[in-house]
């Protein structure tokens, strides 16, 4: 293989997901055929300790700063990974895009719909800049198999779609409050803004934008300790269940989207269930090697088949097919997709499943904004795509 083309990255926000990006680069040798690779050359975080993690462990880092503008003015940076709180998305994402830097940004691409509109205006003004939204979980082999079955038309008439992303991290009432419980930083969407792109990525990619939504939003633990011996209000929604109707050119079916921060027993569970008259399929990251399917013909028995999913990913890897695929593998695949598209364009990608788009992020804002209205009015809200 010829030498891989390098893409020089800056990282803005050196927290958990920034470190996961650095770790994915460290595992880049697992990718068997990729002809491109990312290199982190600069990082930015006002928290010096967080930034120091990169300078101590990532030898390619040449610049450490607390001012993100330093990265935007650096001619040796091609692209930016930005992982900052939601209230900073509009300002920083717009600046990144206007600086001509390609961007993989964290969801939800703005604290609210107005902020998302600002980001989309910058994207429209800079058509040569590649902008994508982080969403790694659909890269699990089981999820990709369901996507393939959908595209093949295996399901017949779709009966129902059920997709979601569940945590149990906030079940403990004594867990200290963080910014995701504060409206001025996280936004009113609450769990929807933080988890919703994961749940909606595949349905939206399949063209299943809902024509309406009825939301059931829950603020379960209304106060939390602030680390100073005080209890302070939790202002954002813990859990959200969105009951939707989808109408395509030839089908109409219900779809339930569920995002939860308080789902007892679920540490980090992403799932996708698609039920049809001729075929049904279920996958959950809780059992990442298992994929359930139910083929059906008239008069025949209805029987679920459960198979172990081999480690066959969008981008081939050196890992043997008998081994289990995990979260770090899905992140590696997502980054391979971003770098592949950046180097070769969407039409030139070596496989078809690209990262979540700004258009899909904008669709989530339409859905979440309608969900807030639905909760306030206790009614079903119509949507137009």
VEXKOLDREN-868671 format. One line per 4 residues: their letters; for each residue x, y, z of C-alpha. Coordinates in nm, 3 decimals. Layout:
// VEXKOLDREN-868671
A = X,Y,Z; ...
// end
This chain:
// VEXKOLDREN-868671
XXXX = 0.000,0.000,0.000; 0.120,0.350,-0.074; 0.189,0.588,0.210; -0.128,0.711,0.379
XXXX = -0.233,1.069,0.322; -0.225,1.263,0.650; -0.501,1.496,0.765; -0.381,1.741,1.029
XXXX = -0.633,1.792,1.308; -0.684,2.036,1.588; -0.898,1.939,1.886; -1.114,2.196,2.062
XXXX = -1.237,2.049,2.388; -0.999,1.801,2.550; -1.249,1.605,2.756; -1.374,1.248,2.728
XXXX = -1.453,1.240,2.356; -1.142,1.433,2.258; -0.938,1.165,2.432; -1.138,0.897,2.251
XXXX = -1.038,1.058,1.921; -0.672,1.047,2.021; -0.714,0.683,2.121; -0.875,0.602,1.786
XXXX = -0.574,0.750,1.608; -0.353,0.530,1.826; -0.547,0.229,1.692; -0.541,0.343,1.328
XXXX = -0.319,0.047,1.240; -0.627,-0.174,1.298; -0.770,-0.041,0.973; -0.656,-0.281,0.705
XXXX = -0.705,-0.085,0.383; -0.748,0.285,0.464; -0.519,0.514,0.263; -0.563,0.819,0.488
XXXX = -0.490,0.888,0.854; -0.554,1.172,1.100; -0.277,1.338,1.299; -0.350,1.564,1.596
XXXX = -0.113,1.862,1.577; -0.278,2.108,1.817; -0.528,2.111,2.103; -0.728,2.377,2.284
XXXX = -0.893,2.373,2.624; -0.910,2.639,2.898; -0.854,2.354,3.144; -0.476,2.320,3.141
XXXX = -0.486,1.976,3.298; -0.717,1.842,3.026; -0.495,1.984,2.753; -0.183,1.849,2.923
XXXX = -0.314,1.494,2.878; -0.262,1.541,2.503; 0.080,1.701,2.523; 0.194,1.422,2.757
XXXX = 0.054,1.131,2.553; 0.019,1.240,2.189; 0.366,1.303,2.045; 0.236,1.474,1.728
XXXX = 0.086,1.764,1.927; 0.291,2.078,1.860; 0.062,2.344,2.006; -0.139,2.360,2.329
XXXX = -0.354,2.667,2.386; -0.654,2.797,2.575; -0.772,3.013,2.283; -0.943,2.822,2.003
XXXX = -0.876,3.108,1.758; -0.510,3.004,1.764; -0.610,2.678,1.594; -0.827,2.852,1.335
XXXX = -0.538,3.077,1.233; -0.294,2.785,1.205; -0.224,2.706,0.840; -0.092,2.363,0.938
XXXX = -0.437,2.247,1.055; -0.674,2.100,0.797; -0.968,2.001,1.016; -1.109,2.040,1.365
XXXX = -1.279,1.804,1.605; -1.489,2.014,1.842; -1.640,1.874,2.162; -1.766,2.162,2.377
XXXX = -2.089,2.228,2.572; -2.398,2.298,2.364; -2.414,2.670,2.440; -2.077,2.717,2.266
XXXX = -2.164,2.532,1.945; -2.300,2.822,1.742; -2.010,3.061,1.807; -1.726,2.810,1.779
XXXX = -1.868,2.598,1.495; -1.943,2.909,1.288; -1.589,3.040,1.347; -1.437,2.704,1.251
XXXX = -1.638,2.684,0.928; -1.571,3.047,0.834; -1.200,2.984,0.888; -1.215,2.718,0.618
XXXX = -1.143,2.427,0.853; -1.330,2.101,0.800; -1.534,2.007,1.106; -1.653,1.701,1.290
XXXX = -1.861,1.848,1.572; -2.050,1.696,1.858; -2.427,1.684,1.858; -2.672,1.851,1.877
XXXX = -2.511,2.120,1.655; -2.645,2.412,1.856; -2.819,2.463,2.188; -3.151,2.524,2.008
XXXX = -3.298,2.566,1.661; -3.187,2.930,1.629; -2.828,2.832,1.707; -2.850,2.545,1.458
XXXX = -2.973,2.791,1.193; -2.661,3.003,1.247; -2.439,2.700,1.193; -2.625,2.602,0.876
XXXX = -2.592,2.954,0.737; -2.214,2.930,0.780; -2.212,2.590,0.609; -2.409,2.731,0.314
XXXX = -2.161,3.017,0.283; -1.863,2.778,0.280; -1.959,2.490,0.048; -1.602,2.360,0.021
XXXX = -1.585,2.287,0.395; -1.684,1.935,0.499; -1.902,1.944,0.812; -2.028,1.630,0.987
XXXX = -2.188,1.545,1.321; -2.050,1.284,1.560; -2.260,0.966,1.584; -2.064,0.645,1.613
XXXX = -2.310,0.378,1.730; -2.472,0.299,1.392; -2.130,0.169,1.284; -2.180,-0.147,1.494
XXXX = -2.193,-0.446,1.255; -2.542,-0.544,1.375; -2.676,-0.196,1.300; -2.509,-0.189,0.957
XXXX = -2.670,-0.523,0.875; -3.017,-0.389,0.956; -2.945,-0.083,0.740; -2.849,-0.314,0.453
XXXX = -3.172,-0.514,0.497; -3.377,-0.192,0.493; -3.207,-0.075,0.174; -3.271,-0.415,0.015
XXXX = -3.644,-0.383,0.091; -3.649,-0.702,0.298; -3.913,-0.591,0.548; -4.215,-0.571,0.321
XXXX = -4.466,-0.330,0.470; -4.308,-0.177,0.780; -4.525,-0.225,1.088; -4.327,-0.022,1.341
XXXX = -3.981,0.121,1.416; -3.841,0.155,1.766; -3.504,0.322,1.825; -3.335,0.464,2.130
XXXX = -3.034,0.536,2.346; -3.049,0.469,2.719; -2.822,0.541,3.017; -2.869,0.478,3.387
XXXX = -2.597,0.721,3.498; -2.841,0.963,3.664; -3.040,0.711,3.865; -2.834,0.802,4.174
XXXX = -3.001,1.110,4.329; -2.675,1.198,4.504; -2.479,1.230,4.181; -2.350,1.587,4.162
XXXX = -2.514,1.815,3.909; -2.326,1.889,3.588; -2.377,2.118,3.290; -2.611,1.875,3.117
XXXX = -2.872,1.955,3.384; -2.848,2.332,3.326; -3.067,2.493,3.059; -2.830,2.784,2.993
XXXX = -2.548,2.542,2.900; -2.719,2.224,2.781; -3.039,2.376,2.644; -3.404,2.296,2.703
XXXX = -3.383,1.978,2.494; -3.219,1.799,2.785; -3.156,1.432,2.709; -3.287,1.476,2.354
XXXX = -3.009,1.714,2.257; -2.742,1.497,2.412; -2.864,1.153,2.300; -3.117,1.213,2.024
XXXX = -2.887,1.216,1.720; -2.774,0.865,1.812; -3.132,0.738,1.817; -3.239,0.926,1.503
XXXX = -2.930,0.882,1.286; -3.045,0.560,1.117; -3.417,0.649,1.086; -3.334,0.984,0.927
XXXX = -3.074,0.826,0.696; -3.342,0.581,0.583; -3.571,0.874,0.498; -3.804,0.825,0.795
XXXX = -3.857,1.185,0.898; -4.177,1.193,1.109; -4.480,1.389,0.999; -4.576,1.451,1.363
XXXX = -4.461,1.395,1.719; -4.624,1.346,2.057; -4.370,1.383,2.336; -4.365,1.242,2.687
XXXX = -4.083,1.421,2.871; -3.980,1.344,3.229; -3.782,1.545,3.483; -3.743,1.266,3.738
XXXX = -3.483,1.395,3.983; -3.555,1.763,4.025; -3.265,1.855,4.255; -2.904,1.744,4.288
XXXX = -2.607,1.836,4.510; -2.374,2.100,4.368; -2.059,1.997,4.554; -2.096,2.280,4.807
XXXX = -2.338,2.109,5.041; -2.640,2.258,4.862; -2.920,2.115,4.651; -2.983,2.298,4.324
XXXX = -3.253,2.254,4.058; -3.211,2.008,3.770; -3.360,2.211,3.487; -3.344,1.973,3.190
XXXX = -3.538,1.663,3.089; -3.401,1.331,3.213; -3.602,1.106,2.979; -3.793,1.151,2.653
XXXX = -4.028,0.922,2.463; -4.133,1.054,2.122; -4.427,0.883,1.953; -4.416,0.968,1.584
XXXX = -4.590,0.882,1.259; -4.379,0.836,0.947; -4.520,0.866,0.597; -4.304,0.786,0.296
XXXX = -4.399,0.766,-0.071; -4.536,0.415,-0.025; -4.565,0.347,0.349; -4.704,0.482,0.674
XXXX = -4.606,0.349,1.015; -4.552,0.451,1.379; -4.201,0.517,1.512; -4.098,0.551,1.876
XXXX = -3.775,0.736,1.959; -3.658,0.702,2.319; -3.369,0.884,2.490; -3.313,0.826,2.860
XXXX = -3.057,0.921,3.120; -3.246,0.726,3.384; -3.303,0.376,3.245; -3.233,0.133,3.532
XXXX = -2.982,-0.134,3.438; -2.866,0.027,3.112; -2.514,0.164,3.131; -2.499,0.267,2.764
XXXX = -2.754,0.093,2.543; -2.825,0.187,2.181; -3.091,-0.014,2.001; -3.280,-0.035,1.674
XXXX = -3.587,-0.253,1.615; -3.763,-0.267,1.278; -4.076,-0.481,1.240; -4.229,-0.566,0.902
XXXX = -4.485,-0.794,0.741; -4.216,-1.003,0.566; -3.912,-0.954,0.787; -3.826,-0.808,1.129
XXXX = -3.491,-0.735,1.295; -3.362,-0.624,1.635; -3.018,-0.511,1.751; -2.890,-0.368,2.078
XXXX = -2.540,-0.278,2.192; -2.630,-0.447,2.522; -2.564,-0.774,2.337; -2.331,-0.648,2.063
XXXX = -2.257,-0.988,1.907; -2.622,-1.086,1.872; -2.858,-0.991,1.591; -3.217,-1.115,1.589
XXXX = -3.421,-1.154,1.273; -3.758,-1.299,1.183; -3.827,-1.385,0.820; -4.193,-1.456,0.751
XXXX = -4.398,-1.607,0.469; -4.774,-1.653,0.468; -4.881,-1.955,0.670; -4.529,-2.025,0.799
XXXX = -4.422,-2.030,1.167; -4.312,-1.704,1.327; -3.973,-1.770,1.484; -3.695,-1.533,1.585
XXXX = -3.346,-1.633,1.475; -3.054,-1.510,1.687; -2.708,-1.517,1.536; -2.365,-1.405,1.647
XXXX = -2.263,-1.109,1.432; -1.906,-1.145,1.302; -1.662,-0.858,1.342; -1.725,-0.736,0.987
XXXX = -1.718,-0.356,0.987; -1.771,-0.081,0.733; -1.394,-0.042,0.699; -1.200,-0.372,0.707
XXXX = -0.983,-0.423,1.015; -0.717,-0.667,1.125; -0.940,-0.791,1.410; -1.060,-1.147,1.356
XXXX = -1.425,-1.199,1.276; -1.473,-1.415,1.586; -1.402,-1.125,1.822; -1.653,-0.886,1.973
XXXX = -1.703,-0.535,1.832; -1.714,-0.255,2.093; -1.758,0.118,2.150; -1.396,0.205,2.071
XXXX = -1.430,0.014,1.744; -1.739,0.216,1.648; -1.548,0.541,1.713; -1.261,0.418,1.495
XXXX = -1.508,0.338,1.216; -1.677,0.679,1.242; -1.343,0.856,1.218; -1.243,0.638,0.923
XXXX = -1.565,0.745,0.750; -1.499,1.115,0.814; -1.140,1.097,0.693; -1.238,0.886,0.393
XXXX = -1.503,1.138,0.287; -1.269,1.431,0.347; -0.995,1.273,0.134; -1.208,1.128,-0.147
XXXX = -1.551,1.297,-0.138; -1.877,1.117,-0.072; -1.881,0.957,-0.418; -1.527,0.826,-0.372
XXXX = -1.572,0.668,-0.029; -1.473,0.302,-0.007; -1.805,0.217,0.163; -2.139,0.401,0.156
XXXX = -2.228,0.476,0.520; -2.103,0.829,0.587; -2.115,1.027,0.912; -2.426,1.215,1.025
XXXX = -2.482,1.527,0.816; -2.574,1.886,0.909; -2.905,1.828,0.731; -2.978,1.535,0.962
XXXX = -2.875,1.742,1.265; -3.115,2.014,1.148; -3.392,1.755,1.125; -3.330,1.654,1.486
XXXX = -3.374,2.018,1.588; -3.711,2.027,1.412; -3.815,1.714,1.598; -3.687,1.826,1.941
XXXX = -3.838,2.173,1.909; -4.172,2.015,1.823; -4.131,1.776,2.117; -4.092,2.068,2.358
XXXX = -4.407,2.225,2.215; -4.587,1.893,2.242; -4.495,1.864,2.610; -4.607,2.220,2.684
XXXX = -4.938,2.184,2.502; -4.995,1.816,2.576; -5.073,1.765,2.208; -4.946,1.613,1.885
XXXX = -4.738,1.857,1.677; -4.720,1.834,1.298; -4.383,1.851,1.121; -4.284,1.941,0.768
X = -3.957,1.826,0.615
// end
